[in-house]
Amino acid sequence: MQNIFINVSEHPRHKDIVLLSVKGFIDTTTAPEFDVTFQSVLKQGKYKLVVDLREVNYISSAGWGIFISEIKRIRSRKGDLILAAMTPEVAEVFELLEFNTILKSFPSVDQAVKVGFDKS
């Protein structure tokens, strides 16, 4: 049974921004698959990333670790990793762990692109 689906695409209006749309959950069994996809995007030199989490109902420490471990490298290359459309359950853990002090998040992909990357 597949517990994660990841779709990688360019933003339709801003080709320099990559959208990672995730469906399922990111835990110890699925985090390696997510990390492979995530690392392949970074290897392509894409550092402006929006992760659409609207269809993710759970992220374990393994999943959060992937985001946190790469943020310094991404920002050193003039990029950013922005989370979008978190479910209330995922957002609650995000805030409880105080990752909101490290990572930006927005209620929608559009807001993440517009405000997070200053695009209209």
C-alpha positions in Angstrom: 0.0 0.0 0.0 1.4 3.4 -1.0 1.2 5.9 1.9 2.6 8.9 0.1 2.3 10.5 -3.3 4.5 13.5 -4.3 4.0 15.6 -7.4 6.7 18.0 -8.5 5.9 20.8 -10.8 6.9 24.4 -11.8 4.5 27.1 -10.6 2.4 28.0 -13.6 3.2 31.7 -13.6 6.6 31.7 -11.8 8.9 29.1 -13.4 11.6 29.7 -10.8 9.3 28.3 -8.0 8.9 24.5 -7.6 5.7 23.1 -6.1 5.9 19.8 -4.2 2.3 18.6 -3.7 2.2 15.8 -1.1 -0.6 13.4 -0.4 -0.7 11.0 2.4 1.6 11.2 5.4 5.3 11.7 6.0 6.6 9.3 8.6 9.5 6.9 9.1 8.3 4.6 6.3 7.6 7.3 3.8 10.1 10.0 4.7 12.9 8.3 2.7 10.8 8.4 -0.5 9.9 12.1 0.1 13.6 12.8 0.8 14.7 11.2 -2.5 12.2 13.5 -4.4 13.2 16.5 -2.3 16.9 16.0 -2.9 16.4 15.5 -6.6 14.8 18.9 -6.8 17.7 20.5 -4.9 20.2 18.7 -7.1 18.6 20.4 -10.1 19.5 23.8 -8.5 15.9 24.6 -7.6 15.9 26.4 -4.3 12.6 28.3 -4.3 10.2 25.6 -3.0 6.6 25.5 -1.9 5.4 22.3 -0.2 1.7 21.9 -0.5 0.5 20.0 2.5 -3.2 20.2 2.1 -3.6 16.5 1.6 -1.1 15.5 4.4 -2.7 14.3 7.6 0.5 13.5 9.6 4.2 14.4 9.6 6.5 12.6 12.0 9.8 13.8 13.3 11.5 12.1 10.3 9.4 14.3 8.0 10.0 17.5 9.9 13.7 16.7 10.0 14.0 16.7 6.2 12.6 20.2 6.1 14.8 21.5 8.9 18.0 19.8 7.8 18.0 21.6 4.4 16.7 25.0 5.2 20.2 26.6 5.8 21.5 25.3 2.5 18.4 26.4 0.6 18.6 29.9 2.1 22.3 30.2 1.5 21.5 29.8 -2.2 19.0 32.7 -2.2 16.0 30.3 -2.0 13.5 29.4 0.6 11.3 26.5 1.7 7.8 27.5 2.4 5.0 25.3 3.7 1.5 25.8 2.5 -2.1 24.7 3.3 -1.3 22.6 6.4 -4.3 20.7 7.9 -5.1 21.8 11.5 -3.5 18.6 12.9 -0.2 19.2 11.0 -0.3 22.9 11.9 -0.8 22.1 15.6 2.4 20.0 15.7 4.3 22.6 13.6 3.5 25.3 16.1 3.9 23.0 19.2 7.5 22.1 18.0 8.0 25.8 17.3 9.0 25.2 13.7 7.1 28.3 12.9 10.2 30.2 14.2 12.3 28.5 11.5 10.0 27.8 8.5 7.5 30.1 6.9 4.0 28.8 6.3 0.9 30.2 4.7 -2.8 29.0 4.4 -2.6 28.5 0.7 -0.1 27.9 -2.2 -1.1 31.3 -3.7 -0.3 33.1 -0.5 3.0 31.2 -0.1 4.0 32.4 -3.6 2.7 35.9 -3.3 3.8 36.8 0.2 6.6 34.3 0.7 8.4 35.0 -2.6 7.0 38.5 -3.1 5.3 37.5 -6.4 2.1 39.0 -7.7 
